[in-house]
């Protein structure tokens, strides 16, 4: 079954207490709404730098966190993510299919 990398963008980092509360709420939502489709709950991410062989890296993209899910299609992923708490906080979710190489 295809895997999808879900990345979270555009949400300012809250204070530590608020972040812990939001993470608990997110985990509860994910366990209920994503269930067995969730492969990796993921974690928040911090931009630690870039590397480039040409010396000129591309413009960095802020990624606030990630989750990996399995689903039959992008449409199914969208259905799974409906009502995601990150969206109600004003963030954006990006869906990328993980291709076999």
Secondary structure, 3 states (H helix, E strand, C coil): CCEEEEEEECCCCCCHHHHHHHHHHHHHHHHHHCHHHEEECCCECCCCCCCCCCCCCCCCCCCCEEEEEECCCHHHHHHHHCCCHHHHCCCEEEEEEECCC
